[in-house]
Amino acid sequence: MISFQNFSFRYEESKDFTLRGIDMTVQTGEFILLTGRSGCGKTTLIRIINRITAPDRPSARPGRRASCP
C-alpha cells in the first residue's frame, strides 16, 4: 500500500511547492493513472513513490510524510 496524507513537497532550490496537500491511498494490487498538465508534479510524485527523490528532505513540510512500505 502507498499512502499520502496532506503531503507537500518542494525541491530545495525552489521557494514554491511542487506538490501541495496530496491525499491518496493506493491499495496493494490496485492500478492508478496520473494525469495532468505539464509541470503539475506527476513525475515528482512517481519519483517520491519510487524513492528516487527523498520525501524527507528539509524542504518537505514537517510532519507530512509519504508512507511507501
PAPATOR-756956 format. One line per 2 residues: number of its first residue (from 0); their letters; for each residue x negated, y, z negated of C-alpha. Coordinates in steps of 0.05 Angstrom, whole numbers, plus 5000, padded with zeros to 4 digits. Each point is the difference from the previous one (the first is absolute). Example, Ala and Ser with C-alpha at 12.3 -4.5 7.8 and 13.67 -1.06 7.14 Angstrom:
BEGIN
0) as) 4754/4910/4844; 4973/5069/5013
***
This chain:
BEGIN
0) mi) 5000/5000/5000; 4978/5071/5014
2) sf) 5031/5056/4959; 4993/5075/4999
4) qn) 5036/5044/4950; 4997/5076/5011
6) fs) 4931/4990/5031; 4963/5060/5028
8) fr) 4931/5002/5032; 4954/5051/5031
10) ye) 4931/4994/5028; 4945/5032/4959
12) es) 4985/5052/5053; 5073/5021/5008
14) kd) 5041/5047/4957; 5065/4972/5028
16) ft) 5028/4932/4982; 5003/4950/5058
18) lr) 5052/4958/4963; 5050/5028/4950
20) gi) 5050/4964/4956; 4997/4932/5035
22) dm) 5049/4950/4970; 5002/4931/5031
24) tv) 4997/4927/4984; 4983/4945/5050
26) qt) 5016/4931/4976; 4956/4940/5016
28) ge) 5019/4974/5069; 5037/5064/5018
30) fi) 4982/5037/5064; 5003/5076/5008
32) ll) 4989/5050/5056; 4970/5068/4987
34) tg) 5020/5054/5049; 4991/5075/5002
36) rs) 4969/5058/5036; 4925/5005/5010
38) gc) 4963/5021/4937; 5055/4983/4950
40) gk) 4958/4949/4961; 5017/4932/5030
42) tt) 4927/4980/5009; 4981/5028/4932
44) li) 5054/4957/4967; 4977/4938/5037
46) ri) 4927/5015/4981; 5020/5006/4927
48) in) 5040/4934/5002; 4939/4965/5032
50) ri) 4953/5034/4950; 4960/5033/5055
52) ta) 5015/5067/4967; 4999/4999/4924
54) pd) 5064/5025/4967; 4964/5012/4934
56) rp) 4957/5057/5025; 5003/5064/4959
58) sa) 5042/5031/5055; 5057/4951/4987
60) rp) 5049/5028/4950; 4987/4972/4930
62) gr) 5049/4947/4977; 5027/4988/5070
64) ra) 4965/4939/5025; 5015/4948/5052
66) sc) 5010/4929/4977; 4974/4953/5054
68) p) 4983/4933/4968
***
